[in-house]
């Protein structure tokens, strides 16, 4: 039992210094222990105790300067993000514009090609203009279904702008070419009597020249020889792809010589010159398939050089087999002839161009005003092709015979009956000429 007086309760008893331990003392008032200077955080029932300041408290603790800096940084991030989004949008928009432009350009190019008759196969189709009212769209669909055109919407538009549909005679049936341009096609459809026009077949042999072709066309009443020859130099052939890329042809006698592909053709009597020549040029382009074009590209020669060389081979060779040996002689002379004091091709077939030979020149009564074809007078190839070669001559120009002595052939000659003689030196060549009956 506590025997201390009541007034002394709650006080700390006086502590006396400990005996024998030293002078260090700690005095703590018990009331300080009971009250304390730090208060424990108050909390509601069920609320967890927080030992760190909430974000709002931190933000509130920021100074005005720090707040402004944070706002500026936020705006800067938004601007950067906006610029990035704008760039992405611009790129997507540009891609869409380019894709649309490419699609539209391809569509318009296809329409332009169809307008000129490009890209269609050569042939003929039967067209019947129906009775009753004829519309532009209706006529275009008839021609499209028959294979005479490829872009009916372009043909219809052309008729709406240029033609009077009453000029087409209903109930007529006629045959039209599938490679005609719109104007030529419409001329035939509106002719009425065109159905009665006679169709003629003309065979252009391999190696024919422009003069011979003109004569064949005139004999078959397709056109006059003079009109044909004049058109070979005045016709705009830039639309014919690879032929249009020939470049400067001002030094040629006939600009399109070499590209009038030898074949069998059908023409109307009195057919337009653009249509006549266009058929021959289109046929050349079709024959120059991807495989042949690849060979030309790998040959180190231009297409015009290959055609020119092939025309000489065509004119000089006595047979298809002979073409590859003649090609060997020409290639050897061009490549290393100078090592043997041979600087010119010296081919007889080039001496009388634009005539085939002296006899043709005399028959026509011409003269040799173009000296840049005669390979006896200069080195290298002539100014252009001297005739229109076939596929065999073109292939021979690209792949000369290189087997055995052929790799060294520098001379050749033929007897009157077409026997070929080849030599690697001038002495053997003179002997061969005697064998061939040429000296």
C-alpha positions in Angstrom: 0.0 0.0 0.0 1.2 3.5 -0.9 1.9 5.3 2.4 2.9 8.7 0.6 0.9 11.7 1.3 -1.8 12.6 -1.4 -0.2 15.9 -2.3 2.9 14.2 -3.4 1.2 12.0 -5.9 1.9 12.7 -9.6 5.4 14.1 -8.8 8.6 12.5 -9.6 10.6 11.7 -6.6 13.8 13.5 -6.2 16.6 11.5 -7.5 19.8 11.7 -5.7 23.2 11.2 -7.3 24.4 7.8 -7.5 27.1 7.0 -5.2 30.4 6.1 -6.7 29.6 6.3 -10.5 30.5 9.8 -11.7 28.9 13.0 -12.5 26.8 12.4 -15.8 23.0 12.7 -15.1 19.9 12.7 -17.4 16.7 14.4 -16.1 13.4 13.7 -17.9 10.2 15.1 -16.6 7.6 12.4 -16.6 5.0 14.9 -17.8 7.0 15.4 -20.9 6.9 11.7 -21.5 3.1 11.7 -21.0 2.2 14.7 -23.3 5.0 14.6 -26.0 5.6 17.4 -28.6 4.5 15.3 -31.7 1.0 14.1 -32.3 0.2 10.9 -34.1 -1.8 11.5 -37.3 -5.5 11.3 -36.9 -7.4 8.9 -39.1 -10.9 7.9 -39.7 -12.2 4.5 -39.1 -11.3 2.2 -41.9 -8.9 4.7 -43.6 -5.3 3.5 -44.1 -2.6 5.5 -42.6 -0.7 7.7 -45.0 3.0 8.2 -44.4 3.8 10.3 -47.6 2.2 13.5 -48.8 -0.4 13.0 -51.5 0.3 14.4 -55.1 -2.1 17.2 -54.5 -0.1 18.2 -51.5 3.1 18.2 -53.5 1.5 20.2 -56.2 0.2 22.7 -53.7 3.6 22.9 -52.3 5.1 24.0 -55.7 6.0 27.6 -56.1 4.4 29.8 -58.8 7.6 29.7 -60.8 7.7 25.9 -60.8 4.0 25.8 -61.8 4.6 28.1 -64.8 7.6 26.0 -65.8 5.5 22.8 -65.6 2.8 24.4 -67.7 5.3 25.5 -70.3 6.8 22.0 -70.5 3.3 20.6 -70.9 2.5 23.0 -73.8 5.8 22.1 -75.4 5.0 18.4 -75.3 1.6 19.1 -76.8 3.2 21.1 -79.6 5.7 18.4 -80.4 2.9 15.8 -80.4 0.8 18.0 -82.7 3.7 18.4 -85.1 4.3 14.7 -85.2 0.6 14.0 -85.8 0.7 16.6 -88.6 3.7 14.9 -90.3 2.0 11.5 -90.1 -1.2 13.0 -91.5 0.7 14.8 -94.3 2.6 11.6 -95.2 -0.6 9.5 -95.4 -2.3 12.3 -97.4 0.7 12.4 -99.8 0.6 8.7 -100.3 -3.1 8.9 -101.1 -2.6 11.7 -103.6 0.3 9.8 -105.3 -1.7 6.6 -105.5 -4.7 8.4 -106.9 -2.5 10.3 -109.4 -0.8 7.1 -110.5 -4.1 5.4 -111.0 -5.5 8.3 -112.9 -2.4 8.6 -115.1 -2.5 4.9 -115.9 -6.1 5.2 -116.9 -5.5 8.3 -119.1 -2.4 6.7 -120.7 -4.5 3.6 -121.5 -7.2 5.8 -123.1 -4.6 7.7 -125.1 -3.1 4.5 -126.4 -6.5 3.2 -127.4 -7.2 6.5 -129.2 -4.2 5.9 -131.4 -4.9 2.2 -131.9 -1.8 1.2 -129.8 -1.8 -2.0 -127.7 -4.3 -3.9 -129.9 -3.7 -7.0 -131.9 -3.6 -6.7 -135.7 -6.6 -8.3 -137.4 -10.2 -7.7 -138.5 -13.6 -8.0 -136.9 -17.1 -7.8 -138.2 -19.2 -4.9 -137.0 -23.0 -4.5 -137.5 -24.6 -1.1 -136.8 -28.1 -1.9 -135.5 -31.3 -0.5 -136.7 -32.9 2.3 -134.7 -31.5 5.2 -132.7 -27.8 4.8 -132.2 -26.1 6.4 -129.2 -22.5 7.1 -128.5 -22.4 4.6 -125.6 -24.2 2.0 -127.6 -21.8 2.2 -130.5 -18.8 2.1 -128.2 -20.1 -1.0 -126.5 -20.6 -2.7 -129.9 -17.0 -2.0 -130.9 -15.7 -3.0 -127.5 -17.5 -6.4 -127.5 -16.2 -7.0 -131.0 -12.6 -6.2 -130.0 -12.2 -3.2 -132.2 -11.5 -0.9 -129.2 -10.4 -1.4 -125.6 -11.7 1.8 -123.9 -15.4 2.2 -124.8 -15.7 5.2 -122.4 -13.0 7.1 -124.3 -14.5 6.3 -127.7 -18.0 7.4 -126.5 -16.6 10.7 -125.2 -14.8 11.2 -128.5 -18.0 10.7 -130.4 -19.9 13.0 -128.1 -17.4 15.8 -128.7 -16.7 15.4 -132.4 -19.2 13.2 -134.2 -22.8 13.4 -135.3 -24.4 10.0 -134.6 -26.7 10.5 -137.6 -23.7 10.0 -139.9 -23.5 6.4 -139.0 -25.8 4.3 -141.2 -27.9 1.8 -139.3 -28.2 -1.8 -140.6 -24.8 -1.9 -142.3 -22.3 -4.7 -141.7 -18.7 -4.3 -142.4 -15.2 -5.5 -141.5 -12.8 -3.2 -139.7 -9.2 -3.5 -138.5 -8.6 -4.0 -134.8 -5.5 -1.7 -134.8 -7.2 1.5 -136.2 -7.2 4.8 -134.4 -10.5 6.3 -133.5 -10.6 8.7 -136.5 -9.8 5.9 -139.0 -12.4 3.6 -137.4 -15.1 6.3 -137.5 -14.3 7.1 -141.2 -14.9 3.5 -142.1 -18.1 3.2 -140.0 -19.5 6.4 -141.5 -18.5 5.5 -145.1 -21.6 3.5 -145.8 -20.1 2.2 -149.1 -17.0 1.1 -147.2 -18.6 -2.3 -146.7 -18.1 -2.8 -150.4 -14.4 -1.9 -150.3 -12.2 -4.6 -151.6 -9.7 -6.2 -149.2 -6.3 -7.1 -150.7 -3.6 -9.3 -149.3 0.0 -8.0 -149.7 3.0 -10.1 -148.9 6.2 -8.2 -147.9 9.1 -10.6 -148.2 12.1 -10.5 -145.8 14.7 -8.0 -146.9 12.3 -5.9 -149.0 13.3 -2.2 -149.1 11.0 0.9 -149.0 11.0 1.2 -152.8 9.9 -2.4 -153.2 7.2 -2.0 -150.6 5.9 1.1 -152.3 5.6 -0.7 -155.6 3.7 -3.6 -154.0 1.2 -1.3 -152.4 0.6 0.6 -155.6 0.2 -2.6 -157.6 -2.5 -3.7 -155.2 -4.2 -0.3 -155.3 -3.7 0.3 -151.6 -2.0 3.7 -152.2 0.4 5.3 -154.6 4.1 4.6 -154.3 5.0 8.3 -154.1 2.5 8.8 -151.2 3.9 5.9 -149.3 7.5 6.9 -149.7 6.7 10.5 -148.7 4.8 9.3 -145.6 7.9 7.3 -144.5 9.6 10.6 -143.9 6.7 12.9 -142.8 4.6 10.6 -140.7 4.7 11.3 -136.9 5.9 7.9 -135.5 6.8 9.1 -132.0 3.8 7.2 -130.6 5.2 3.9 -131.6 7.2 3.3 -128.5 10.7 1.9 -129.3 10.5 3.1 -132.9 9.7 6.6 -131.6 12.9 6.6 -129.6 15.2 6.4 -132.6 16.5 9.9 -132.1 17.9 11.9 -135.0 17.0 10.4 -138.3 17.8 13.4 -140.5 20.7 11.7 -142.2 18.6 8.8 -143.5 17.1 8.4 -146.9 13.9 6.8 -145.5 13.4 7.3 -141.8 11.3 4.2 -141.2 13.4 1.8 -143.4 14.2 -1.3 -141.3 11.1 -1.1 -139.1 8.4 -2.1 -141.7 8.2 -5.7 -140.6 8.1 -8.3 -143.5 4.9 -10.3 -143.2 1.5 -10.9 -144.9 -1.0 -8.1 -144.5 -4.5 -7.3 -145.4 -5.4 -3.8 -146.6 -8.4 -2.0 -148.0 -7.9 -0.5 -151.4 -7.4 3.2 -150.9 -6.7 2.8 -147.2 -5.3 5.7 -145.3 -1.5 5.9 -145.2 -1.3 6.2 -141.4 -3.3 3.0 -141.1 -1.1 1.2 -143.7 2.2 2.2 -142.2 0.8 1.8 -138.7 0.1 -1.9 -139.3 3.7 -2.6 -140.3 5.1 -0.6 -137.4 2.8 -2.3 -134.9 3.8 -5.7 -136.2 7.5 -4.8 -135.7 6.8 -3.9 -132.1 4.9 -7.2 -131.5 7.8 -9.2 -132.9 10.3 -7.5 -130.6 9.2 -9.6 -127.6 10.8 -9.5 -124.1 13.3 -12.2 -124.9 14.6 -10.5 -128.0 14.7 -7.1 -126.3 16.7 -8.7 -123.5 19.2 -10.0 -126.0 19.6 -6.6 -127.6 20.1 -5.0 -124.1 22.9 -7.5 -123.3 24.5 -7.2 -126.7 26.2 -3.8 -126.1 24.4 -2.4 -129.2 21.4 -0.1 -129.5 18.3 -1.5 -131.1 18.9 0.7 -134.2 22.4 -0.7 -134.5 21.1 -4.3 -134.3 18.4 -3.6 -136.9 21.0 -1.9 -139.2 23.4 -4.8 -138.9 20.6 -7.3 -139.4 19.5 -5.5 -142.6 23.0 -6.0 -144.1 23.0 -9.7 -143.0 19.6 -10.1 -144.6 20.8 -8.6 -147.8 24.1 -10.4 -148.0 23.3 -14.0 -146.8 22.2 -16.7 -149.2 20.3 -18.7 -146.6 19.2 -18.7 -143.0 22.3 -20.8 -142.0 24.5 -18.5 -144.0 23.3 -15.5 -141.9 25.2 -16.5 -138.8 28.5 -16.8 -140.7 28.0 -13.5 -142.5 27.3 -12.0 -139.1 30.6 -13.4 -137.8 32.5 -11.6 -140.6 30.8 -8.3 -139.9 31.3 -8.6 -136.1 35.0 -9.6 -136.6 35.6 -6.6 -138.9 34.0 -4.2 -136.5 35.8 -5.6 -133.5 39.4 -6.4 -134.6 39.5 -5.7 -138.4 41.9 -2.8 -137.9 44.5 -5.3 -136.6 44.6 -6.6 -140.1 44.4 -3.3 -141.9 40.6 -3.8 -142.5 38.8 -0.6 -141.6 35.5 -0.9 -143.5 32.7 -3.5 -143.8 32.9 -3.2 -147.7 29.4 -4.8 -148.3 28.1 -4.6 -151.9 24.5 -4.4 -150.6 25.2 -1.0 -149.1 26.8 0.5 -152.2 23.5 1.3 -154.1 21.1 2.2 -151.3 18.3 3.3 -151.5 18.3 0.9 -154.4 18.8 -2.8 -154.0 21.4 -2.9 -156.7 22.6 -1.2 -159.8 19.9 -2.8 -161.9 17.1 -1.4 -159.7 18.7 2.0 -159.8 18.8 1.9 -163.6 15.2 0.8 -163.8 14.0 3.6 -161.5 16.4 6.1 -163.1 17.8 7.2 -159.7 21.2 8.3 -158.5 23.4 7.8 -155.5 23.0 11.1 -153.6 23.4 9.5 -150.1 27.0 8.5 -149.6 26.6 7.8 -145.9 25.3 4.3 -146.6 28.2 2.9 -148.8 30.4 0.9 -146.4 33.2 0.9 -148.9 33.7 4.6 -148.2 33.8 4.8 -144.3 34.2 2.6 -141.3 31.4 1.3 -139.1 27.7 0.9 -139.8 25.8 2.9 -142.5 23.4 5.8 -141.5 20.5 3.4 -141.1 19.1 0.0 -142.2 19.2 -0.7 -145.9 16.2 -3.0 -145.9 13.6 -4.5 -143.6 15.1 -7.7 -141.9 13.1 -10.7 -140.6 13.5 -12.4 -137.2 16.2 -14.8 -138.4 18.5 -11.9 -139.5 17.8 -10.1 -136.2 18.8 -13.2 -134.2 21.9 -13.7 -136.4 23.0 -10.1 -135.7 22.8 -10.8 -132.0 24.5 -14.2 -132.1 27.1 -14.6 -134.8 28.8 -18.0 -135.4 31.9 -18.2 -133.2 32.7 -21.9 -133.7 36.0 -23.0 -135.3 37.3 -20.8 -138.1 34.2 -18.6 -138.0 35.7 -16.8 -135.0 38.4 -15.5 -137.4 36.4 -15.0 -140.6 37.1 -11.6 -142.2 36.0 -12.2 -145.8 33.1 -13.9 -147.7 31.7 -14.1 -151.2 28.9 -16.0 -152.9 28.7 -17.7 -156.3 25.7 -17.0 -158.6 24.0 -20.2 -157.3 24.3 -19.1 -153.7 27.3 -21.1 -152.5 29.1 -19.2 -149.7 32.9 -19.0 -149.4 34.7 -17.7 -146.3 38.3 -16.7 -145.6 40.4 -15.5 -142.7 42.9 -13.6 -145.0 43.0 -11.7 -148.3 44.9 -14.4 -150.2 42.4 -17.1 -149.4 39.6 -14.7 -150.3 41.0 -14.0 -153.7 41.2 -17.7 -154.3 37.6 -18.1 -153.1 36.5 -15.4 -155.6 37.9 -17.5 -158.4 36.1 -20.6 -157.2 32.9 -18.6 -157.0 33.4 -17.4 -160.6 33.7 -13.8 -159.5 37.2 -13.1 -161.0 
